Amino acid sequence: MATIRAIKGRIKSAKNISQITKAMQMVSAAKMKKAQEVARQGKPYREKIQEAVGELASRIDPTLHPLLRMGNPDGKTMVVLISTNKGLCGGLNTSLFRNVLKWLSHADSAEFITLGKKGQRFVIRSGWDLSADFSEGQIIQSVAPVTQLFVEGFLNGAYKEVYIIYNRFVSSLKQEPIMVPVLPLAVPELGSQESEKQHIEWSEFIIEPSAREVLNQLLPHYVETLIRSAILEAEASEHSARMVAMKNATDNAKSLIGDLTLAYNRLRQENITTEIADIVTARESMR
């Protein structure tokens, strides 16, 4: 009977776990839809401002603006790493960190700004230099200080280049690590039919006071837009990965409950059969 009680206890525990993971799956699904919608709504703005920056930058010599030319060759590589604050999201962070090690394996020196506690711990364990961490509170509110920190370092010659690494949201079932160059800003080359068409459309506008002065105000805002877009996609990826992980956990718990129930019924039937056999044997011995 002790074994039956143990199996019943395991069944009860598995049911409790399945209820928790099911609730977490539903919460993550709701958060994913909201985060996905926010990221989707911001995509047209990001694409249009990227188009504007590319068109304006093509009208001036890139070497004339500090954010368009290469930083100090002797400076460090700055990496803005966006991860999660919490776990229970499958291999999302593991895959991201594995790619970070691969991408930076040939870097002479690198410095990190982390957004997410998992990334902070990874950087410290890996022995990289941690410049700052913005994991507390709402990460999206850290866009301005993060941008100011690495832009000032780039302009001061502390960094030769700046990258942002995060999990790009592809679909509810797929998220992929991506490394995006931020500084120096790359100017899209005109040449394709689509880019030539955009160039003609932009040529109809008059830029005042000048393209260079407009870029002075536009480029810092554009960099902030890149960071904000990456954070929104990373959040959508996190909720999607957690939703899938909790669904798998719920399915596994239900499968375990089925196996335990089968074992419980089999053991209970064996006990009943043994008891009946004992009764029959006792009755026969009394005749």
C-alpha positions as CSV (number, residue, x, y, z in Angstrom):
1,M,0.0,0.0,0.0
2,A,2.9,2.3,0.6
3,T,3.8,2.1,-3.1
4,I,0.2,2.9,-4.1
5,R,0.3,6.0,-1.8
6,A,3.6,7.1,-3.4
7,I,2.2,6.8,-6.9
8,K,-0.9,8.7,-5.9
9,G,1.4,11.4,-4.5
10,R,3.3,11.6,-7.7
11,I,0.1,11.9,-9.7
12,K,-1.1,14.7,-7.6
13,S,2.2,16.5,-7.9
14,A,2.2,16.1,-11.7
15,K,-1.4,17.5,-11.9
16,N,-0.4,20.5,-9.9
17,I,2.6,21.1,-12.1
18,S,0.5,20.8,-15.3
19,Q,-2.0,23.3,-13.9
20,I,0.9,25.8,-13.2
21,T,2.6,25.3,-16.6
22,K,-0.8,25.6,-18.4
23,A,-1.4,28.9,-16.7
24,M,2.1,30.2,-17.5
25,Q,1.5,29.1,-21.1
26,M,-1.7,31.1,-21.4
27,V,-0.1,34.2,-19.8
28,S,2.9,34.0,-22.1
29,A,0.6,33.6,-25.1
30,A,-1.2,36.8,-24.2
31,K,2.0,38.7,-23.6
32,M,3.4,37.4,-26.9
33,K,0.5,38.7,-28.9
34,K,0.8,42.1,-27.3
35,A,4.6,42.2,-27.8
36,Q,4.3,41.0,-31.3
37,E,1.7,43.6,-32.2
38,V,3.9,46.4,-30.7
39,A,6.9,45.2,-32.6
40,R,4.9,45.0,-35.8
41,Q,3.5,48.5,-35.4
42,G,7.0,50.0,-35.0
43,K,8.5,48.2,-38.0
44,P,7.1,50.6,-40.7
45,Y,8.5,53.6,-38.8
46,R,11.9,51.9,-38.4
47,E,12.0,51.1,-42.1
48,K,11.0,54.6,-43.2
49,I,13.6,56.4,-40.9
50,Q,16.2,53.9,-42.2
51,E,15.3,54.9,-45.7
52,A,15.5,58.6,-44.8
53,V,18.9,58.2,-43.2
54,G,20.3,56.3,-46.1
55,E,19.0,58.9,-48.6
56,L,20.4,61.9,-46.6
57,A,23.7,60.2,-45.9
58,S,24.1,59.5,-49.6
59,R,24.1,63.3,-50.2
60,I,27.2,64.0,-48.1
61,D,30.7,62.6,-47.7
62,P,30.4,59.8,-45.0
63,T,33.8,60.8,-43.5
64,L,32.3,64.2,-42.6
65,H,30.0,62.8,-39.9
66,P,31.5,61.0,-36.9
67,L,28.7,58.4,-36.7
68,L,29.2,57.4,-40.3
69,R,33.0,56.8,-40.3
70,M,34.9,54.0,-38.5
71,G,35.8,54.5,-34.9
72,N,39.2,54.3,-33.3
73,P,41.0,51.3,-34.8
74,D,42.7,50.7,-31.4
75,G,39.3,50.9,-29.5
76,K,37.3,48.0,-28.2
77,T,34.3,46.3,-29.7
78,M,31.1,47.4,-27.9
79,V,28.3,44.8,-27.7
80,V,24.8,45.6,-26.5
81,L,23.5,42.2,-25.4
82,I,19.7,41.7,-24.9
83,S,18.6,38.6,-23.1
84,T,15.9,37.7,-20.6
85,N,15.6,38.4,-16.9
86,K,13.8,35.1,-16.2
87,G,14.3,31.5,-17.2
88,L,11.7,28.9,-18.2
89,C,12.0,29.8,-21.9
90,G,13.7,26.7,-23.3
91,G,17.0,27.1,-25.0
92,L,16.5,30.7,-26.0
93,N,19.3,32.2,-23.9
94,T,21.6,29.2,-24.4
95,S,21.5,29.5,-28.2
96,L,22.0,33.2,-27.9
97,F,25.1,32.9,-25.7
98,R,26.5,30.1,-27.9
99,N,26.4,32.4,-30.9
100,V,27.9,35.3,-28.9
101,L,31.0,33.2,-28.2
102,K,31.2,32.2,-31.8
103,W,30.8,35.7,-33.2
104,L,33.3,37.2,-30.8
105,S,35.9,34.4,-30.8
106,H,38.3,36.5,-32.9
107,A,37.7,39.9,-31.2
108,D,40.8,41.3,-29.6
109,S,38.8,43.0,-26.9
110,A,35.1,43.5,-26.2
111,E,33.0,45.4,-23.8
112,F,29.3,44.7,-23.0
113,I,26.2,46.6,-22.1
114,T,23.6,44.0,-20.9
115,L,19.9,44.3,-20.9
116,G,18.7,41.2,-19.0
117,K,20.0,39.4,-15.9
118,K,20.8,36.2,-17.8
119,G,23.1,38.1,-20.1
120,Q,24.7,39.9,-17.2
121,R,25.6,36.6,-15.6
122,F,26.9,35.2,-18.9
123,V,29.2,38.1,-19.5
124,I,30.6,37.9,-15.9
125,R,31.1,34.1,-16.1
126,S,32.8,34.4,-19.5
127,G,35.3,37.0,-18.3
128,W,34.3,39.8,-20.6
129,D,34.3,43.5,-19.5
130,L,30.9,44.6,-18.4
131,S,30.5,48.3,-18.9
132,A,26.9,48.7,-17.6
133,D,23.8,46.6,-16.9
134,F,20.2,47.9,-17.4
135,S,18.3,44.8,-16.3
136,E,16.2,46.5,-13.5
137,G,12.7,47.8,-14.2
138,Q,11.3,48.1,-17.7
139,I,14.1,47.5,-20.2
140,I,12.4,49.5,-22.9
141,Q,12.8,52.6,-20.7
142,S,16.6,52.2,-20.9
143,V,16.8,53.0,-24.6
144,A,18.0,56.6,-24.1
145,P,20.7,56.0,-21.5
146,V,22.0,52.9,-23.3
147,T,22.3,54.8,-26.6
148,Q,23.9,57.8,-25.0
149,L,26.5,55.6,-23.3
150,F,27.8,53.8,-26.4
151,V,27.4,56.8,-28.7
152,E,29.6,58.9,-26.4
153,G,32.1,56.1,-26.1
154,F,32.2,55.8,-29.9
155,L,32.7,59.5,-30.4
156,N,35.4,59.7,-27.7
157,G,37.4,56.9,-29.5
158,A,36.8,54.2,-26.8
159,Y,35.1,51.9,-29.3
160,K,35.9,51.1,-32.9
161,E,32.5,49.5,-33.6
162,V,29.2,48.8,-31.8
163,Y,27.0,45.8,-32.3
164,I,23.7,44.7,-30.8
165,I,23.0,41.0,-30.3
166,Y,19.5,39.7,-29.5
167,N,16.9,37.1,-30.5
168,R,15.1,38.2,-33.6
169,F,11.4,37.2,-33.7
170,V,10.6,35.2,-36.8
171,S,7.4,33.4,-35.8
172,S,5.7,32.0,-32.7
173,L,7.8,28.8,-33.1
174,K,11.1,30.3,-34.3
175,Q,13.4,32.8,-32.8
176,E,17.0,33.3,-34.1
177,P,20.0,35.0,-32.6
178,I,21.2,37.9,-34.7
179,M,24.2,40.3,-34.5
180,V,23.4,43.7,-36.0
181,P,26.1,46.4,-36.6
182,V,25.0,49.8,-35.1
183,L,28.0,52.0,-35.4
184,P,29.5,53.1,-37.7
185,L,26.2,53.5,-39.4
186,A,26.1,51.7,-42.8
187,V,24.7,53.8,-45.7
188,P,22.6,51.7,-48.1
189,E,24.0,51.7,-51.5
190,L,21.8,52.8,-54.4
191,G,21.8,50.4,-57.3
192,S,18.8,48.1,-57.2
193,Q,15.6,49.1,-59.0
194,E,13.8,49.5,-55.7
195,S,16.5,51.7,-54.2
196,E,16.7,53.8,-57.4
197,K,12.9,54.3,-57.2
198,Q,13.2,55.5,-53.6
199,H,16.0,57.8,-54.5
200,I,13.8,59.4,-57.2
201,E,11.0,59.8,-54.7
202,W,13.3,61.4,-52.1
203,S,14.8,63.7,-54.7
204,E,11.5,65.6,-54.9
205,F,12.1,66.9,-51.4
206,I,14.0,70.0,-50.4
207,I,16.2,69.5,-47.4
208,E,16.8,72.6,-45.2
209,P,19.0,73.9,-43.7
210,S,21.3,71.1,-45.1
211,A,21.5,67.3,-45.2
212,R,24.4,67.4,-42.8
213,E,22.6,69.5,-40.2
214,V,19.5,67.3,-40.5
215,L,21.7,64.2,-40.0
216,N,23.1,65.7,-36.8
217,Q,19.7,65.6,-35.3
218,L,18.4,62.5,-37.0
219,L,21.2,60.0,-36.6
220,P,21.1,59.8,-32.7
221,H,17.4,59.3,-32.9
222,Y,17.9,56.6,-35.6
223,V,20.3,54.7,-33.4
224,E,17.7,54.8,-30.6
225,T,15.1,53.4,-33.0
226,L,17.4,50.5,-33.8
227,I,17.9,49.7,-30.1
228,R,14.1,50.1,-29.3
229,S,13.2,47.8,-32.2
230,A,15.7,45.1,-31.0
231,I,14.3,45.2,-27.5
232,L,10.7,44.8,-28.7
233,E,11.7,41.9,-30.9
234,A,13.6,40.3,-28.1
235,E,10.6,40.6,-25.8
236,A,8.3,39.0,-28.4
237,S,10.9,36.2,-28.8
238,E,11.0,35.6,-25.0
239,H,7.3,35.3,-24.6
240,S,7.0,33.0,-27.6
241,A,9.8,30.7,-26.4
242,R,8.3,30.6,-22.9
243,M,4.9,29.8,-24.3
244,V,6.3,26.9,-26.3
245,A,8.4,25.7,-23.3
246,M,5.4,25.7,-21.0
247,K,3.2,23.9,-23.6
248,N,5.8,21.2,-23.8
249,A,6.0,21.0,-20.0
250,T,2.2,20.7,-19.8
251,D,2.2,17.9,-22.4
252,N,5.0,16.1,-20.6
253,A,3.1,16.4,-17.3
254,K,-0.1,15.0,-18.8
255,S,1.9,12.1,-20.4
256,L,3.5,11.4,-17.0
257,I,0.1,11.4,-15.3
258,G,-1.2,8.9,-17.8
259,D,1.8,6.6,-17.2
260,L,1.5,6.9,-13.4
261,T,-2.3,6.3,-13.6
262,L,-1.7,3.1,-15.6
263,A,0.9,1.9,-13.1
264,Y,-1.4,2.8,-10.2
265,N,-4.3,0.8,-11.7
266,R,-2.0,-2.1,-12.5
267,L,-0.6,-2.2,-8.9
268,R,-4.1,-1.8,-7.4
269,Q,-5.4,-4.6,-9.5
270,E,-2.5,-6.8,-8.4
271,N,-3.3,-6.1,-4.8
272,I,-7.0,-6.9,-5.3
273,T,-6.1,-10.1,-7.0
274,T,-3.8,-11.1,-4.2
275,E,-6.4,-10.3,-1.6
276,I,-9.0,-12.4,-3.4
277,A,-6.6,-15.3,-3.7
278,D,-5.9,-15.1,0.1
279,I,-9.6,-15.1,0.8
280,V,-10.2,-18.1,-1.4
281,T,-7.2,-20.0,0.1
282,A,-8.4,-19.3,3.6
283,R,-11.9,-20.5,2.8
284,E,-10.6,-23.7,1.2
285,S,-8.4,-24.4,4.2
286,M,-11.5,-24.1,6.6
287,R,-13.4,-26.8,4.8
